[in-house]
Amino acid sequence: MRMSELGGKEIIDVSSGERLGMIHEADLVVRPEDGAIAAILLPERRGWFRKPRGEVAIPWAAVRTIGSEMVIVELAAARLTSYS
């Protein structure tokens, strides 16, 4: 799958049903050793005006399925890790 195909998909946490954001807002963390995706970094939007307040790191292992309109992740199974 190409990155351009992922861009319009929404990320949903299956554990809580929470909408986490859109892929086009995210950055990908790529392991330089093998080029594999390690995590998705999404701006954390909370509060009244939904301004970015840090980042949420979603480990690639937490991705359960990529559908036609959304990416389903399970954050309860893979706790958030710091990527910088």
C-alpha distances in whole Angstrom, upper triangle without the diagonal:
4,7,8,7,8,11,13,13,16,16,19,21,22,25,27,25,24,22,21,19,17,13,15,18,16,16,14,17,16,18,20,21,17,15,13,13,16,16,15,19,20,23,25,27,30,34,35,33,30,30,28,30,28,25,23,21,19,18,15,17,18,14,15,13,10,11,11,14,14,13,16,17,20,22,26,24,23,25,25,25,26,23,25
4,5,5,7,9,12,12,16,16,20,22,24,27,28,26,25,22,21,19,16,12,13,16,15,14,13,16,15,18,19,20,18,14,14,13,16,16,15,18,19,22,24,26,29,33,34,32,29,29,26,28,27,23,23,21,19,19,16,19,19,16,18,15,12,14,13,14,15,14,17,19,22,24,27,26,24,26,25,25,25,23,24
4,5,5,6,10,11,13,14,18,20,22,25,26,24,23,20,18,16,13,9,9,12,11,11,10,13,13,16,18,20,18,14,13,12,15,14,12,14,15,18,21,23,26,29,31,28,25,25,23,25,23,20,19,18,17,17,14,18,18,15,17,15,12,14,13,14,14,13,16,17,21,22,26,25,23,25,23,23,23,20,21
4,5,5,8,10,13,15,19,22,24,27,27,25,24,20,19,16,13,10,9,12,13,13,13,16,17,20,21,24,21,18,17,15,18,17,15,17,17,19,22,23,27,30,30,28,25,25,23,26,25,22,21,21,19,20,18,21,21,18,20,17,14,14,13,13,14,14,18,19,23,24,28,28,26,27,25,26,26,23,24
4,6,7,8,12,14,17,20,21,25,25,23,22,19,18,16,12,10,10,14,14,15,14,18,18,21,23,25,22,19,17,16,19,18,15,18,17,20,23,23,27,30,31,29,25,26,24,27,26,23,22,21,19,20,17,20,20,16,17,14,11,11,9,10,11,12,15,17,21,23,26,26,25,27,25,26,26,24,25
4,6,6,9,10,14,16,18,21,22,20,19,16,15,12,9,6,8,11,11,12,12,15,16,19,21,23,21,17,16,13,16,14,12,14,14,17,19,20,23,27,28,26,23,23,21,24,22,19,18,17,15,16,14,17,16,13,15,12,9,10,9,9,9,9,12,14,18,19,23,23,21,23,21,22,23,21,22
4,6,9,11,14,17,20,23,23,20,19,15,14,11,7,5,4,8,9,11,12,15,17,20,22,25,23,19,18,15,17,15,12,14,13,15,17,18,22,24,25,23,20,20,19,21,21,18,17,17,16,18,16,19,18,15,17,15,12,12,11,10,10,11,14,16,20,20,24,25,23,24,22,23,23,21,22
4,7,10,13,17,19,22,21,19,17,14,13,10,7,6,6,9,11,14,15,19,20,24,26,28,26,23,21,18,20,18,15,16,14,16,18,18,21,23,24,22,19,20,19,22,22,19,18,19,17,20,18,21,19,16,18,15,12,11,10,7,8,10,14,16,20,21,24,25,24,25,23,25,25,23,24
4,7,10,13,15,18,18,15,14,11,11,9,6,6,8,10,11,14,14,18,19,23,25,27,25,22,20,17,19,16,13,14,13,15,17,17,20,23,24,22,19,20,19,21,21,18,17,17,15,17,15,18,16,13,14,12,9,8,8,5,5,6,10,12,16,17,21,22,21,22,21,22,23,22,24
4,6,10,12,15,15,12,11,7,8,6,4,6,9,10,11,14,15,18,20,23,26,28,27,24,21,18,19,16,12,13,11,13,14,14,17,20,21,19,16,18,17,19,19,16,14,15,13,16,15,17,15,12,13,12,10,10,10,7,5,6,8,11,14,15,18,20,19,20,19,21,22,21,23
4,7,10,12,12,10,9,6,5,5,6,7,10,10,10,13,13,16,18,21,25,27,25,22,19,16,16,13,10,11,9,12,12,13,16,19,21,20,16,18,16,18,17,14,12,12,10,13,12,14,11,9,11,10,9,10,12,9,6,5,6,7,10,11,15,16,15,16,15,17,19,18,21
4,6,9,9,6,6,5,6,8,9,11,14,14,13,16,17,19,21,24,27,29,27,25,22,18,18,15,13,14,12,14,13,14,16,19,20,20,17,19,18,19,18,16,13,14,11,14,14,15,11,10,10,10,10,11,13,11,7,6,5,6,8,10,12,14,14,15,15,18,20,20,23
4,5,6,5,5,7,7,10,12,13,17,16,15,17,17,19,21,24,27,29,27,25,22,19,18,15,13,14,13,15,14,15,16,19,21,22,18,20,19,19,18,15,12,13,10,12,13,13,9,9,10,11,12,13,16,14,10,9,6,5,5,6,9,11,11,12,12,16,18,19,22
4,6,5,7,9,11,13,15,16,20,20,19,21,20,22,24,26,29,30,29,27,23,20,20,17,16,18,16,19,17,18,19,22,24,25,21,24,22,22,22,19,16,16,13,14,15,14,10,10,9,10,12,13,16,15,11,10,6,6,5,8,9,10,12,14,15,18,21,22,25
4,6,8,11,12,15,18,19,22,21,20,22,22,23,25,27,30,31,30,28,25,22,21,18,17,18,17,19,17,19,19,21,24,25,22,24,23,22,21,19,16,16,13,15,16,15,11,12,11,13,16,17,20,18,15,13,10,8,6,7,6,9,11,12,14,17,20,22,25
4,5,9,10,14,17,18,22,21,20,22,23,24,27,28,32,33,32,30,27,24,22,19,18,19,17,18,16,16,16,18,21,22,19,21,20,20,20,18,15,16,14,17,18,17,13,14,14,16,17,18,21,18,15,14,11,10,9,9,9,12,13,14,15,18,21,23,26
4,7,9,12,15,17,20,19,19,22,22,24,27,29,32,34,32,30,27,24,23,20,18,19,17,18,16,16,16,18,20,21,18,21,20,21,21,19,16,17,15,18,18,18,14,14,14,14,16,16,18,15,12,12,10,10,10,11,12,14,16,16,17,20,23,24,27
4,6,9,12,15,17,16,16,19,20,22,25,27,31,33,32,29,26,23,22,18,16,16,14,14,12,12,12,15,17,18,14,17,16,17,17,16,13,15,13,16,18,18,14,14,15,16,16,16,18,15,12,12,10,10,11,10,12,15,16,15,15,19,20,22,24
4,6,9,11,14,13,14,17,18,21,23,26,29,32,30,28,25,21,21,17,14,14,11,12,11,10,12,14,16,16,13,15,15,16,16,14,12,14,13,16,17,18,15,14,15,15,15,15,16,13,10,10,10,10,12,12,14,17,17,17,16,19,20,21,23
4,7,9,12,10,10,14,15,17,20,23,26,28,27,25,22,18,18,14,11,11,8,9,8,8,10,14,16,15,12,13,12,13,13,11,9,11,10,13,15,16,13,13,15,15,15,16,17,14,11,10,10,10,11,11,14,16,15,15,13,16,17,17,19
4,7,9,7,8,12,14,17,20,23,26,28,27,24,22,18,18,14,11,10,7,8,8,8,11,14,16,15,11,12,11,13,13,11,10,12,11,15,15,18,15,14,16,16,14,15,16,12,10,10,11,12,14,14,17,19,18,18,16,18,18,18,19
4,5,6,7,11,12,16,18,22,24,27,26,22,20,17,18,14,11,11,8,10,11,11,15,17,19,17,14,14,13,16,15,13,12,13,13,16,15,18,16,14,16,15,13,13,13,10,9,9,12,13,16,16,19,21,19,20,18,19,20,19,20
4,5,5,8,9,13,15,19,21,24,22,19,17,14,15,12,8,9,8,10,13,14,17,20,22,20,17,17,15,17,16,13,12,13,11,14,13,16,15,12,15,14,11,13,13,11,9,8,12,12,16,16,20,20,19,19,17,18,19,17,18
4,5,8,10,14,16,20,22,25,23,20,19,16,17,14,11,11,9,11,14,14,18,21,22,19,16,16,14,17,17,14,14,15,15,17,16,19,18,16,19,17,14,15,15,13,12,12,15,16,19,20,23,24,22,23,20,21,20,18,19
4,7,10,14,16,20,22,25,24,21,20,16,17,14,10,9,7,7,10,11,15,18,19,16,13,13,11,13,13,11,12,13,13,16,16,20,18,17,20,19,17,18,18,15,14,13,16,16,19,18,22,23,21,21,18,19,18,16,17
4,7,10,13,16,19,22,21,18,16,13,13,10,6,5,5,7,10,12,16,19,21,19,15,15,12,14,12,9,10,10,10,13,13,16,15,14,17,17,15,17,18,16,14,12,15,14,17,16,20,21,18,18,15,16,15,13,14
4,7,10,13,15,18,18,15,14,10,11,9,6,5,7,9,12,15,18,22,24,22,18,17,14,15,13,10,10,10,11,12,12,16,16,15,18,18,17,19,20,19,16,15,17,16,18,17,21,21,18,18,15,15,14,11,11
4,6,10,12,15,14,11,10,7,8,6,5,6,9,12,15,18,21,25,27,25,21,20,17,18,15,12,12,9,10,10,9,13,14,13,17,17,15,18,19,19,16,14,16,15,17,17,20,20,17,17,15,14,13,10,11
4,7,9,12,12,10,9,6,5,5,6,7,11,14,16,19,23,26,29,27,24,22,19,19,16,12,12,9,10,9,9,13,14,14,18,18,18,21,23,22,19,17,18,16,18,17,20,19,16,16,14,12,11,8,8
4,6,9,8,6,6,4,5,7,9,11,14,17,20,23,26,30,32,31,27,26,22,23,19,16,16,13,13,11,10,13,15,15,18,19,18,22,23,23,21,18,20,18,20,19,22,21,18,18,16,14,14,10,11
4,6,6,5,5,6,6,9,12,14,17,20,23,26,29,32,35,34,30,29,25,25,22,19,18,14,14,12,11,13,16,17,20,21,21,24,26,26,24,21,22,20,21,20,23,21,18,19,17,14,14,11,12
4,6,5,8,9,10,13,15,16,20,23,25,29,32,35,38,36,33,31,27,27,24,21,21,18,18,16,15,17,20,20,23,24,24,27,29,29,27,24,25,23,25,24,27,25,22,22,20,18,17,13,13
4,6,8,11,11,15,17,19,23,26,28,31,34,38,41,39,36,34,31,30,27,24,23,20,20,17,16,17,21,21,24,25,25,28,30,31,29,25,26,24,26,25,27,25,22,23,22,19,19,16,16
4,6,9,10,14,17,19,22,26,28,31,34,38,41,39,35,34,31,31,28,24,23,20,19,16,14,16,19,19,21,22,22,25,27,28,26,23,24,23,24,24,27,24,21,23,22,20,20,17,18
4,7,9,12,14,16,20,23,25,29,32,35,38,36,32,31,28,28,25,22,21,18,17,15,13,15,18,17,20,20,19,23,24,25,23,21,22,21,23,23,26,24,21,22,21,19,19,16,16
4,6,9,12,15,18,21,24,27,30,33,36,35,31,30,27,27,24,20,19,16,14,12,9,11,14,14,16,17,16,20,22,23,21,18,19,17,19,20,22,20,17,19,18,17,17,14,16
4,6,8,11,14,18,20,23,26,30,32,31,27,26,23,24,20,17,15,12,11,9,6,9,12,11,14,15,14,18,20,20,18,15,16,14,17,16,20,18,15,17,15,14,15,12,14
4,7,10,13,17,18,22,25,28,31,30,26,26,22,22,19,15,13,10,9,6,5,8,10,11,14,16,16,20,22,22,19,16,16,14,15,14,17,16,12,14,12,10,11,9,11
4,6,10,13,15,18,21,25,27,26,23,22,18,18,15,12,10,6,5,4,5,8,9,9,13,15,15,18,20,20,17,13,14,11,13,12,15,14,11,12,10,9,10,8,11
4,6,10,12,15,18,22,24,23,19,19,16,16,13,10,8,6,5,6,7,10,10,10,13,14,13,16,18,17,14,11,12,11,13,12,16,16,13,13,11,11,11,9,11
4,7,9,12,15,19,22,20,17,16,12,13,10,6,6,5,6,9,10,13,13,13,16,17,17,19,21,19,16,14,15,13,15,13,17,17,14,14,10,10,10,8,10
4,6,9,12,16,18,17,13,13,9,10,9,5,5,6,8,11,12,15,14,14,17,18,16,19,20,17,15,13,14,13,15,13,17,18,16,15,12,12,12,11,12
4,6,10,13,15,14,10,9,6,7,6,4,6,9,11,14,16,19,17,17,20,21,20,22,22,20,17,16,17,16,18,16,19,21,18,17,14,14,13,13,13
4,6,10,13,12,9,8,5,5,5,5,6,9,11,15,17,20,17,18,21,21,21,22,24,21,18,17,17,16,17,14,17,19,17,16,13,14,14,14,15
4,7,9,9,5,5,5,6,8,9,9,13,15,18,20,23,20,20,23,23,22,23,24,21,18,18,18,17,19,17,19,22,20,19,16,18,17,18,19
4,7,8,5,7,7,7,10,11,11,15,17,21,23,25,22,22,24,25,25,26,26,23,21,20,20,19,20,18,19,23,22,19,17,19,19,20,21
4,6,5,7,9,9,12,14,15,19,21,24,27,28,25,26,28,29,28,29,29,26,24,24,24,23,23,21,23,26,25,23,21,23,22,23,24
4,6,8,11,12,15,17,18,22,24,27,29,31,28,28,30,31,30,30,30,26,25,25,25,25,26,24,26,29,28,26,24,26,26,27,27
4,6,9,11,15,16,18,21,23,27,29,31,28,28,30,30,29,29,29,25,24,24,25,25,26,25,27,30,29,27,24,26,25,26,26
4,6,9,12,13,14,18,19,23,25,27,24,24,26,26,25,26,26,22,21,21,22,21,23,21,23,26,25,23,21,23,22,22,23
4,6,10,11,14,17,19,23,25,27,25,25,28,28,27,27,28,24,22,22,23,23,24,22,25,27,26,24,21,22,21,21,21
4,6,8,10,14,16,20,22,24,22,22,25,26,25,26,26,23,21,21,22,20,22,20,22,25,23,21,17,18,17,17,17
4,7,9,13,16,19,22,24,22,23,26,27,26,28,29,26,23,22,22,21,22,19,21,24,21,19,16,17,15,16,16
4,7,10,13,16,19,21,20,21,24,25,25,27,28,25,23,21,21,19,20,17,20,22,19,17,13,13,11,12,12
4,6,10,13,15,18,16,17,20,22,21,24,25,23,20,18,18,16,17,14,17,19,16,14,10,11,9,10,10
4,6,10,12,15,13,14,17,19,19,21,23,21,17,15,15,13,13,11,13,15,13,11,7,9,9,9,11
4,6,9,11,10,12,15,17,17,20,22,21,17,15,15,12,12,10,13,14,10,9,6,6,6,7,10
4,6,8,7,8,12,14,14,17,20,18,15,12,11,8,9,7,11,11,8,8,6,7,9,9,13
4,5,5,7,11,13,14,18,21,20,16,13,12,9,10,8,11,10,7,8,7,7,10,9,13
4,5,6,9,11,12,15,18,18,15,11,11,9,10,10,13,12,9,11,11,11,13,12,15
4,6,8,11,13,16,19,20,16,13,11,9,9,9,12,9,7,10,11,11,14,14,18
4,6,9,11,15,18,18,14,10,9,5,5,6,9,7,6,9,9,11,14,15,18
4,6,8,11,14,14,11,7,6,4,7,9,11,10,9,12,12,14,17,16,20
4,7,10,14,14,11,8,6,5,7,10,12,10,11,14,15,17,20,20,23
4,6,10,11,8,6,5,7,10,13,15,14,15,18,18,20,23,22,25
4,7,8,6,4,6,9,12,15,18,17,17,20,19,21,23,22,25
4,6,5,6,8,11,14,17,20,20,20,22,22,24,26,25,28
4,6,8,11,14,18,20,23,23,23,26,25,27,29,27,30
4,7,10,13,17,19,22,23,23,24,24,26,27,26,28
4,6,10,13,15,18,19,19,21,20,22,24,23,25
4,6,10,12,15,16,15,17,17,19,21,20,23
4,7,10,12,13,13,15,15,18,20,20,23
4,6,9,9,9,11,12,14,17,17,21
4,6,6,7,9,11,14,17,18,21
4,5,5,6,7,11,14,15,19
4,6,6,9,12,16,18,21
4,6,10,12,16,18,22
4,6,9,12,14,18
4,6,10,13,16
4,7,9,13
4,6,10
4,7
4
